[in-house]
Amino acid sequence: MAKKRRSPSPRIPSKKNFHVDSEGVTEFYKNQKELLEKFEEDQKTIRSPEKAKEEDEKSEDRFLAQAVFALNIASLIGNLVASVVSGSLSIMSTFVDSSMDIATNIHVAAIDLS
């Protein structure tokens, strides 16, 4: 009968042969600390209410743009009536200026919507 061969067991280094590279361990923990700091920064960015602030600011901007547009329309109508009633070229030029303000408002609104 043949002898059974035992499979070799994995070599476990003895304590006196086992060496820990202290520089490598220090670098590992340094990298871990940096990763943790970046993770925490990402979490703050995700949870921050800055997006809500931006939306509030946008709604305020839209309200102001609409209010200015309405006032420019009222000014345009007033200038039209005044220029027709008086026949003054100066008031007619103000009417043209008011129409340019409305064109500018339309342009700004188009940019805001995009």
C-alpha positions in Angstrom: 0.0 0.0 0.0 1.3 3.4 -1.0 1.5 6.2 1.5 -0.8 9.1 1.1 0.9 12.4 0.5 -0.3 15.2 2.6 -0.9 18.5 0.8 1.5 21.2 2.0 -0.1 23.6 4.4 0.2 27.3 3.7 3.1 28.9 5.3 2.3 31.2 8.0 5.1 33.5 8.8 6.4 33.4 12.3 6.2 36.5 14.4 9.9 37.1 14.1 9.8 37.0 10.3 6.6 39.1 10.1 7.4 42.8 9.3 5.0 45.6 9.1 6.0 48.5 7.0 5.1 51.5 9.2 5.4 54.0 6.3 2.9 52.0 4.2 0.5 51.8 7.1 0.8 55.6 7.7 0.2 56.2 4.0 -2.8 53.9 4.1 -4.4 55.7 7.0 -3.6 59.1 5.4 -5.4 58.1 2.2 -8.3 56.7 4.2 -8.6 60.1 6.1 -8.6 62.0 2.8 -11.3 59.7 1.3 -13.4 60.1 4.4 -13.1 63.9 4.2 -14.1 63.9 0.6 -17.1 61.6 1.4 -18.2 64.0 4.1 -17.9 66.9 1.7 -20.0 65.1 -0.9 -22.6 64.3 1.8 -22.8 68.0 2.7 -23.2 69.0 -0.9 -26.0 66.5 -1.4 -27.9 67.5 1.7 -27.4 71.3 1.4 -30.4 73.5 0.9 -28.5 75.6 -1.7 -30.7 74.2 -4.5 -33.8 75.4 -2.7 -32.2 78.8 -2.3 -31.4 78.9 -6.0 -35.1 78.1 -6.8 -36.3 80.8 -4.5 -34.0 83.3 -6.1 -35.2 82.3 -9.6 -38.8 82.7 -8.6 -38.0 86.2 -7.2 -36.2 87.1 -10.4 -39.1 85.9 -12.5 -41.5 87.9 -10.4 -39.4 91.1 -10.8 -39.0 90.5 -14.6 -42.8 90.1 -14.9 -43.4 93.2 -12.9 -41.0 95.3 -15.0 -42.6 93.9 -18.1 -46.0 95.0 -16.9 -44.8 98.5 -16.0 -43.1 98.8 -19.4 -46.4 97.9 -21.1 -48.3 100.5 -19.0 -45.6 103.1 -19.9 -45.9 102.2 -23.6 -49.6 102.6 -23.6 -49.3 105.9 -21.7 -46.7 107.2 -24.1 -48.9 106.2 -27.1 -51.9 108.1 -25.7 -49.8 111.1 -24.9 -48.1 111.2 -28.3 -51.5 110.9 -30.1 -53.1 113.6 -28.0 -50.3 116.1 -28.1 -48.7 115.3 -31.4 -45.3 116.1 -29.8 -42.2 114.4 -31.5 -40.5 114.3 -28.1 -43.3 112.1 -26.6 -43.3 110.0 -29.8 -39.5 109.3 -29.3 -40.3 108.3 -25.7 -42.9 105.9 -27.1 -40.2 104.3 -29.3 -37.9 104.1 -26.3 -40.6 102.3 -24.3 -41.1 99.8 -27.2 -37.3 99.1 -27.1 -37.6 98.4 -23.4 -40.3 95.9 -24.1 -38.1 94.2 -26.7 -35.3 94.0 -24.2 -37.6 92.4 -21.6 -38.8 89.8 -24.1 -35.1 89.0 -24.9 -34.3 88.6 -21.2 -37.4 86.4 -20.7 -36.3 84.2 -23.6 -32.9 83.8 -22.0 -34.4 83.0 -18.6 -36.6 80.3 -20.0 -33.7 78.5 -21.8 
